[in-house]
């Protein structure tokens, strides 16, 4: 079985529920830790899919590995290899496929309600997911939809939250987060939740009732992973 290749950009922004899911299903994966100086591999012939995690940087920053990742995403698109992106990973996918990524008028951080779009792609990718639910969002930039993309769901502060193109799926929300991982993020990066506003919740609010909120969000996460993994030929 060819592994799924996961790209990590910062050591504390881990894959969370993604690797939990892969391990539960016995699907092999390998980690490319860019935070440790690992290079972006040129080849995709030795993997069954690519997954790109988040990061506090912007896809528009002059970092040496960004262009390499953008090229790899385009190569995967051309060869029909499934690609998954969370947060920064979704923005990389958008930019690689012709979209734009720009700073938002106001950052969006916290448990925000999203509403599913009414289209066939959403029904196929998010089968059984409630039409609206709260998910964990933490981003300063927003992407535009690349040509050919179909939106999956939207929030009050960010209409384009997620999209699919064939076997590529991108979501700017951190739907991969686990309760323990989010607590760690709040310890490390909680200062980003300032100033509090309509779109930015307090640390206390973001950390509240995680044992209920995270499993509820994972209804959406699991639907995305099931649909994506069905397209991965392992």
Phi and psi in degrees as GROMACS dihedral restraints (atoms count N, CA, C in turn):
[ dihedral_restraints ]
;  ai    aj    ak    al  type     phi  dphi    fc
    3     4     5     6     1   -75.8    20    10
    4     5     6     7     1   138.9    20    10
    6     7     8     9     1   -77.7    20    10
    7     8     9    10     1   163.1    20    10
    9    10    11    12     1   -89.2    20    10
   10    11    12    13     1   132.8    20    10
   12    13    14    15     1   -97.5    20    10
   13    14    15    16     1   121.7    20    10
   15    16    17    18     1  -109.2    20    10
   16    17    18    19     1   129.9    20    10
   18    19    20    21     1  -103.7    20    10
   19    20    21    22     1   119.0    20    10
   21    22    23    24     1  -106.7    20    10
   22    23    24    25     1   134.3    20    10
   24    25    26    27     1  -104.5    20    10
   25    26    27    28     1   -24.4    20    10
   27    28    29    30     1  -140.9    20    10
   28    29    30    31     1   142.1    20    10
   30    31    32    33     1   -64.5    20    10
   31    32    33    34     1   -23.8    20    10
   33    34    35    36     1   -93.9    20    10
   34    35    36    37     1    -8.9    20    10
   36    37    38    39     1   -97.7    20    10
   37    38    39    40     1    81.6    20    10
   39    40    41    42     1   -88.5    20    10
   40    41    42    43     1   175.3    20    10
   42    43    44    45     1   -79.6    20    10
   43    44    45    46     1   -18.7    20    10
   45    46    47    48     1    55.9    20    10
   46    47    48    49     1  -119.4    20    10
   48    49    50    51     1   -66.8    20    10
   49    50    51    52     1   -21.3    20    10
   51    52    53    54     1   -64.9    20    10
   52    53    54    55     1   -52.9    20    10
   54    55    56    57     1   -69.4    20    10
   55    56    57    58     1   -32.0    20    10
   57    58    59    60     1   -57.9    20    10
   58    59    60    61     1   -43.6    20    10
   60    61    62    63     1   -66.2    20    10
   61    62    63    64     1   -44.4    20    10
   63    64    65    66     1   -63.1    20    10
   64    65    66    67     1   -42.4    20    10
   66    67    68    69     1   -65.9    20    10
   67    68    69    70     1   -39.8    20    10
   69    70    71    72     1   -61.9    20    10
   70    71    72    73     1   -32.8    20    10
   72    73    74    75     1   -93.2    20    10
   73    74    75    76     1    -0.6    20    10
   75    76    77    78     1    69.0    20    10
   76    77    78    79     1    28.1    20    10
   78    79    80    81     1   -94.6    20    10
   79    80    81    82     1   124.1    20    10
   81    82    83    84     1   -71.4    20    10
   82    83    84    85     1   150.0    20    10
   84    85    86    87     1  -147.7    20    10
   85    86    87    88     1   160.2    20    10
   87    88    89    90     1  -133.5    20    10
   88    89    90    91     1   149.6    20    10
   90    91    92    93     1  -107.9    20    10
   91    92    93    94     1   128.1    20    10
   93    94    95    96     1  -101.6    20    10
   94    95    96    97     1   103.5    20    10
   96    97    98    99     1   -90.5    20    10
   97    98    99   100     1    89.8    20    10
   99   100   101   102     1   -64.3    20    10
  100   101   102   103     1   -27.5    20    10
  102   103   104   105     1   -66.0    20    10
  103   104   105   106     1   -18.3    20    10
  105   106   107   108     1  -101.1    20    10
  106   107   108   109     1     8.1    20    10
  108   109   110   111     1    87.5    20    10
  109   110   111   112     1     9.3    20    10
  111   112   113   114     1   -67.7    20    10
  112   113   114   115     1   139.4    20    10
  114   115   116   117     1   -77.1    20    10
  115   116   117   118     1   157.6    20    10
  117   118   119   120     1   -78.3    20    10
  118   119   120   121     1   118.0    20    10
  120   121   122   123     1   -61.9    20    10
  121   122   123   124     1   145.4    20    10
  123   124   125   126     1   -79.9    20    10
  124   125   126   127     1   -32.0    20    10
  126   127   128   129     1   -93.1    20    10
  127   128   129   130     1   148.9    20    10
  129   130   131   132     1  -121.5    20    10
  130   131   132   133     1     6.2    20    10
  132   133   134   135     1   -70.5    20    10
  133   134   135   136     1   -19.2    20    10
  135   136   137   138     1   -99.9    20    10
  136   137   138   139     1    11.6    20    10
  138   139   140   141     1  -132.9    20    10
  139   140   141   142     1   162.3    20    10
  141   142   143   144     1  -102.9    20    10
  142   143   144   145     1    -9.4    20    10
  144   145   146   147     1  -175.1    20    10
  145   146   147   148     1   163.0    20    10
  147   148   149   150     1  -123.1    20    10
  148   149   150   151     1   139.4    20    10
  150   151   152   153     1  -132.9    20    10
  151   152   153   154     1   134.3    20    10
  153   154   155   156     1  -119.6    20    10
  154   155   156   157     1   124.5    20    10
  156   157   158   159     1   -91.0    20    10
  157   158   159   160     1  -175.3    20    10
  159   160   161   162     1   -84.5    20    10
  160   161   162   163     1  -173.9    20    10
  162   163   164   165     1   177.3    20    10
  163   164   165   166     1   157.4    20    10
  165   166   167   168     1   -85.0    20    10
  166   167   168   169     1    -6.8    20    10
  168   169   170   171     1   -82.7    20    10
  169   170   171   172     1   173.0    20    10
  171   172   173   174     1  -105.3    20    10
  172   173   174   175     1   149.5    20    10
  174   175   176   177     1   -66.1    20    10
  175   176   177   178     1   -13.6    20    10
  177   178   179   180     1   -93.4    20    10
  178   179   180   181     1     0.6    20    10
  180   181   182   183     1   -73.8    20    10
  181   182   183   184     1   149.5    20    10
  183   184   185   186     1   -82.5    20    10
  184   185   186   187     1    61.4    20    10
  186   187   188   189     1   -96.3    20    10
  187   188   189   190     1   140.9    20    10
  189   190   191   192     1   -64.8    20    10
  190   191   192   193     1   -26.8    20    10
  192   193   194   195     1   -88.3    20    10
  193   194   195   196     1   -11.5    20    10
  195   196   197   198     1   -65.8    20    10
  196   197   198   199     1   -48.3    20    10
  198   199   200   201     1   -62.6    20    10
  199   200   201   202     1   -35.9    20    10
  201   202   203   204     1   -64.3    20    10
  202   203   204   205     1   -40.0    20    10
  204   205   206   207     1   -67.8    20    10
  205   206   207   208     1   -40.2    20    10
  207   208   209   210     1   -61.3    20    10
  208   209   210   211     1   -42.6    20    10
  210   211   212   213     1   -63.3    20    10
  211   212   213   214     1   -40.0    20    10
  213   214   215   216     1   -65.6    20    10
  214   215   216   217     1   -40.4    20    10
  216   217   218   219     1   -62.9    20    10
  217   218   219   220     1   -42.8    20    10
  219   220   221   222     1   -64.8    20    10
  220   221   222   223     1   -38.2    20    10
  222   223   224   225     1   -65.3    20    10
  223   224   225   226     1   -40.2    20    10
  225   226   227   228     1   -64.4    20    10
  226   227   228   229     1   -42.3    20    10
  228   229   230   231     1   -59.0    20    10
  229   230   231   232     1   -44.8    20    10
  231   232   233   234     1   -65.8    20    10
  232   233   234   235     1   -30.1    20    10
  234   235   236   237     1   -97.8    20    10
  235   236   237   238     1     2.2    20    10
  237   238   239   240     1    74.3    20    10
  238   239   240   241     1    21.9    20    10
  240   241   242   243     1   -81.7    20    10
  241   242   243   244     1   130.9    20    10
  243   244   245   246     1   -62.1    20    10
  244   245   246   247     1   139.7    20    10
  246   247   248   249     1  -132.9    20    10
  247   248   249   250     1   139.3    20    10
  249   250   251   252     1  -127.9    20    10
  250   251   252   253     1   138.3    20    10
  252   253   254   255     1  -138.2    20    10
  253   254   255   256     1   134.2    20    10
  255   256   257   258     1  -115.8    20    10
  256   257   258   259     1   131.7    20    10
  258   259   260   261     1    54.2    20    10
  259   260   261   262     1  -112.7    20    10
  261   262   263   264     1   -53.5    20    10
  262   263   264   265     1   -37.5    20    10
  264   265   266   267     1   -60.3    20    10
  265   266   267   268     1   -36.6    20    10
  267   268   269   270     1   -69.4    20    10
  268   269   270   271     1   -35.7    20    10
  270   271   272   273     1   -70.2    20    10
  271   272   273   274     1   -36.3    20    10
  273   274   275   276     1   -60.9    20    10
  274   275   276   277     1   -43.3    20    10
  276   277   278   279     1   -63.1    20    10
  277   278   279   280     1   -46.3    20    10
  279   280   281   282     1   -57.8    20    10
  280   281   282   283     1   -50.2    20    10
  282   283   284   285     1   -64.6    20    10
  283   284   285   286     1   -40.9    20    10
  285   286   287   288     1   -61.0    20    10
  286   287   288   289     1   -33.0    20    10
  288   289   290   291     1   -98.1    20    10
  289   290   291   292     1    12.0    20    10
  291   292   293   294     1   107.1    20    10
  292   293   294   295     1    -0.4    20    10
  294   295   296   297     1   -80.7    20    10
  295   296   297   298     1  -179.9    20    10
  297   298   299   300     1  -122.5    20    10
  298   299   300   301     1   151.0    20    10
  300   301   302   303     1  -126.6    20    10
  301   302   303   304     1   123.6    20    10
  303   304   305   306     1  -137.6    20    10
  304   305   306   307     1   156.8    20    10
  306   307   308   309     1   -61.6    20    10
  307   308   309   310     1   142.0    20    10
  309   310   311   312     1   -79.1    20    10
  310   311   312   313     1   160.6    20    10
  312   313   314   315     1   -61.4    20    10
  313   314   315   316     1   -34.5    20    10
  315   316   317   318     1  -147.4    20    10
  316   317   318   319     1   135.4    20    10
  318   319   320   321     1   -63.7    20    10
  319   320   321   322     1   153.9    20    10
  321   322   323   324     1  -120.4    20    10
  322   323   324   325     1   111.9    20    10
  324   325   326   327     1  -138.0    20    10
  325   326   327   328     1   126.7    20    10
  327   328   329   330     1   133.9    20    10
  328   329   330   331     1  -169.5    20    10
  330   331   332   333     1   -88.8    20    10
  331   332   333   334     1   102.0    20    10
  333   334   335   336     1  -115.4    20    10
  334   335   336   337     1   146.6    20    10
  336   337   338   339     1   -76.6    20    10
  337   338   339   340     1   133.4    20    10
  339   340   341   342     1  -117.4    20    10
  340   341   342   343     1   152.2    20    10
  342   343   344   345     1  -120.0    20    10
  343   344   345   346     1   128.6    20    10
  345   346   347   348     1   -68.9    20    10
  346   347   348   349     1   143.0    20    10
  348   349   350   351     1   -75.4    20    10
  349   350   351   352     1   155.7    20    10
  351   352   353   354     1  -101.1    20    10
  352   353   354   355     1    85.0    20    10
  354   355   356   357     1  -151.6    20    10
  355   356   357   358     1   161.7    20    10
  357   358   359   360     1   -60.2    20    10
  358   359   360   361     1   -36.1    20    10
  360   361   362   363     1   -63.6    20    10
  361   362   363   364     1   -43.6    20    10
  363   364   365   366     1   -62.8    20    10
  364   365   366   367     1   -42.0    20    10
  366   367   368   369     1   -63.4    20    10
  367   368   369   370     1   -34.8    20    10
  369   370   371   372     1   -75.6    20    10
  370   371   372   373     1   -39.6    20    10
  372   373   374   375     1   -85.0    20    10
  373   374   375   376     1   -27.7    20    10
  375   376   377   378     1  -121.3    20    10
  376   377   378   379     1    43.2    20    10
  378   379   380   381     1   -61.3    20    10
  379   380   381   382     1   130.1    20    10
  381   382   383   384     1    82.8    20    10
  382   383   384   385     1     0.0    20    10
  384   385   386   387     1   -85.9    20    10
  385   386   387   388     1   136.1    20    10
  387   388   389   390     1   -55.7    20    10
  388   389   390   391     1   150.8    20    10
  390   391   392   393     1   -63.3    20    10
  391   392   393   394     1   -28.7    20    10
  393   394   395   396     1  -139.5    20    10
  394   395   396   397     1   143.4    20    10
  396   397   398   399     1  -162.6    20    10
  397   398   399   400     1   162.7    20    10
  399   400   401   402     1   -90.9    20    10
  400   401   402   403     1   133.7    20    10
  402   403   404   405     1  -133.1    20    10
  403   404   405   406     1   163.4    20    10
  405   406   407   408     1   -87.2    20    10
  406   407   408   409     1   116.9    20    10
  408   409   410   411     1  -118.2    20    10
  409   410   411   412     1   138.2    20    10
  411   412   413   414     1  -155.1    20    10
  412   413   414   415     1    91.0    20    10
  414   415   416   417     1  -156.2    20    10
  415   416   417   418     1   153.9    20    10
  417   418   419   420     1  -107.0    20    10
  418   419   420   421     1   -27.0    20    10
  420   421   422   423     1  -108.4    20    10
  421   422   423   424     1   158.4    20    10
  423   424   425   426     1  -131.8    20    10
  424   425   426   427     1   148.2    20    10
  426   427   428   429     1   -99.8    20    10
  427   428   429   430     1   160.6    20    10
  429   430   431   432     1  -100.8    20    10
  430   431   432   433     1   160.0    20    10
  432   433   434   435     1   -76.8    20    10
  433   434   435   436     1   126.5    20    10
  435   436   437   438     1   -66.2    20    10
  436   437   438   439     1   162.4    20    10
  438   439   440   441     1   -58.3    20    10
  439   440   441   442     1   133.0    20    10
  441   442   443   444     1    88.4    20    10
  442   443   444   445     1    -3.7    20    10
  444   445   446   447     1   -81.7    20    10
  445   446   447   448     1   148.1    20    10
  447   448   449   450     1  -116.0    20    10
  448   449   450   451     1   125.7    20    10
  450   451   452   453     1   -71.8    20    10
  451   452   453   454     1   148.0    20    10
  453   454   455   456     1  -104.1    20    10
  454   455   456   457     1   -44.1    20    10
  456   457   458   459     1  -159.0    20    10
  457   458   459   460     1   164.6    20    10
  459   460   461   462     1  -139.0    20    10
  460   461   462   463     1   160.5    20    10
  462   463   464   465     1  -123.7    20    10
  463   464   465   466     1   171.8    20    10
  465   466   467   468     1   -59.2    20    10
  466   467   468   469     1   -39.1    20    10
  468   469   470   471     1   -97.4    20    10
  469   470   471   472     1   -11.1    20    10
  471   472   473   474     1  -148.1    20    10
  472   473   474   475     1    96.8    20    10
  474   475   476   477     1   -61.5    20    10
  475   476   477   478     1   -34.5    20    10
  477   478   479   480     1  -101.5    20    10
  478   479   480   481     1    90.6    20    10
  480   481   482   483     1   -93.8    20    10
  481   482   483   484     1   -30.4    20    10
  483   484   485   486     1  -160.5    20    10
  484   485   486   487     1   153.5    20    10
  486   487   488   489     1  -153.2    20    10
  487   488   489   490     1   162.8    20    10
  489   490   491   492     1  -129.8    20    10
  490   491   492   493     1   147.8    20    10
  492   493   494   495     1  -137.8    20    10
  493   494   495   496     1   109.3    20    10
  495   496   497   498     1    54.9    20    10
  496   497   498   499     1  -115.2    20    10
  498   499   500   501     1  -103.9    20    10
  499   500   501   502     1    24.1    20    10
  501   502   503   504     1  -109.6    20    10
  502   503   504   505     1   131.4    20    10
  504   505   506   507     1  -132.9    20    10
  505   506   507   508     1   137.1    20    10
  507   508   509   510     1  -135.6    20    10
  508   509   510   511     1   131.2    20    10
  510   511   512   513     1  -136.3    20    10
  511   512   513   514     1   125.0    20    10
  513   514   515   516     1   -74.2    20    10
  514   515   516   517     1   -20.0    20    10
  516   517   518   519     1   -73.7    20    10
  517   518   519   520     1   158.7    20    10
  519   520   521   522     1   -93.1    20    10
  520   521   522   523     1    64.1    20    10
  522   523   524   525     1   -73.3    20    10
  523   524   525   526     1    -7.8    20    10
  525   526   527   528     1   -85.9    20    10
  526   527   528   529     1    -6.9    20    10
  528   529   530   531     1   -69.4    20    10
  529   530   531   532     1   146.4    20    10
  531   532   533   534     1  -108.1    20    10
  532   533   534   535     1   167.7    20    10
  534   535   536   537     1   -59.0    20    10
  535   536   537   538     1   -47.6    20    10
  537   538   539   540     1   -64.8    20    10
  538   539   540   541     1   -39.3    20    10
  540   541   542   543     1   -66.4    20    10
  541   542   543   544     1   -41.0    20    10
  543   544   545   546     1   -66.2    20    10
  544   545   546   547     1   -39.7    20    10
  546   547   548   549     1   -59.8    20    10
  547   548   549   550     1   -39.5    20    10
  549   550   551   552     1   -64.7    20    10
  550   551   552   553     1   -42.4    20    10
  552   553   554   555     1   -61.2    20    10
  553   554   555   556     1   -42.2    20    10
  555   556   557   558     1   -64.5    20    10
  556   557   558   559     1   -33.9    20    10
  558   559   560   561     1   -68.4    20    10
  559   560   561   562     1   -40.5    20    10
  561   562   563   564     1   -81.7    20    10
  562   563   564   565     1   -41.8    20    10
  564   565   566   567     1  -127.2    20    10
  565   566   567   568     1    17.7    20    10
  567   568   569   570     1   -60.9    20    10
  568   569   570   571     1   -24.1    20    10
  570   571   572   573     1   -62.7    20    10
  571   572   573   574     1   -15.7    20    10
  573   574   575   576     1   -71.6    20    10
  574   575   576   577     1   -15.5    20    10
  576   577   578   579     1   -86.1    20    10
  577   578   579   580     1    51.1    20    10
  579   580   581   582     1  -151.5    20    10
  580   581   582   583     1   135.4    20    10
  582   583   584   585     1   -78.5    20    10
  583   584   585   586     1   150.4    20    10
  585   586   587   588     1   -68.7    20    10
  586   587   588   589     1   140.8    20    10
  588   589   590   591     1  -154.8    20    10
  589   590   591   592     1  -172.4    20    10
  591   592   593   594     1   -58.1    20    10
  592   593   594   595     1   -34.8    20    10
  594   595   596   597     1   -99.4    20    10
  595   596   597   598     1    -6.9    20    10
  597   598   599   600     1  -124.9    20    10
  598   599   600   601     1   116.5    20    10
  600   601   602   603     1   -87.8    20    10
  601   602   603   604     1   166.5    20    10
  603   604   605   606     1   -74.0    20    10
  604   605   606   607     1   160.9    20    10
  606   607   608   609     1   -58.3    20    10
  607   608   609   610     1   -41.1    20    10
  609   610   611   612     1   -62.5    20    10
  610   611   612   613     1   -41.3    20    10
  612   613   614   615     1   -69.0    20    10
  613   614   615   616     1   -42.9    20    10
  615   616   617   618     1   -63.5    20    10
  616   617   618   619     1   -33.6    20    10
  618   619   620   621     1   -90.1    20    10
  619   620   621   622     1     4.6    20    10
  621   622   623   624     1   -83.5    20    10
  622   623   624   625     1   139.3    20    10
  624   625   626   627     1    53.8    20    10
  625   626   627   628     1    40.5    20    10
  627   628   629   630     1   -65.9    20    10
  628   629   630   631     1   -29.7    20    10
  630   631   632   633     1   -69.0    20    10
  631   632   633   634     1   -15.5    20    10
  633   634   635   636     1  -101.8    20    10
  634   635   636   637     1   -43.0    20    10
  636   637   638   639     1   -67.9    20    10
  637   638   639   640     1   -43.4    20    10
  639   640   641   642     1   -65.2    20    10
  640   641   642   643     1   -49.0    20    10
  642   643   644   645     1   -60.4    20    10
  643   644   645   646     1   -35.2    20    10
  645   646   647   648     1   -63.8    20    10
  646   647   648   649     1   -42.7    20    10
  648   649   650   651     1   -64.1    20    10
  649   650   651   652     1   -34.5    20    10
  651   652   653   654     1   -67.8    20    10
  652   653   654   655     1    -9.3    20    10
  654   655   656   657     1   -58.0    20    10
  655   656   657   658     1   -45.1    20    10
  657   658   659   660     1   -70.9    20    10
  658   659   660   661     1   -45.3    20    10
  660   661   662   663     1   -57.1    20    10
  661   662   663   664     1   -48.7    20    10
  663   664   665   666     1   -63.0    20    10
  664   665   666   667     1   -37.4    20    10
  666   667   668   669     1   -63.2    20    10
  667   668   669   670     1   -43.6    20    10
  669   670   671   672     1   -61.8    20    10
  670   671   672   673     1   -47.0    20    10
  672   673   674   675     1   -65.0    20    10
  673   674   675   676     1   -41.7    20    10
  675   676   677   678     1   -61.1    20    10
  676   677   678   679     1   -45.7    20    10
  678   679   680   681     1   -66.3    20    10
  679   680   681   682     1   -39.9    20    10
  681   682   683   684     1   -70.1    20    10
  682   683   684   685     1   -45.8    20    10
  684   685   686   687     1   -66.1    20    10
  685   686   687   688     1   -25.1    20    10
  687   688   689   690     1   -65.6    20    10
  688   689   690   691     1   -21.3    20    10
  690   691   692   693     1   -95.3    20    10
  691   692   693   694     1    -9.0    20    10
  693   694   695   696     1   -88.6    20    10
  694   695   696   697     1   123.0    20    10
  696   697   698   699     1   -95.1    20    10
  697   698   699   700     1    92.1    20    10
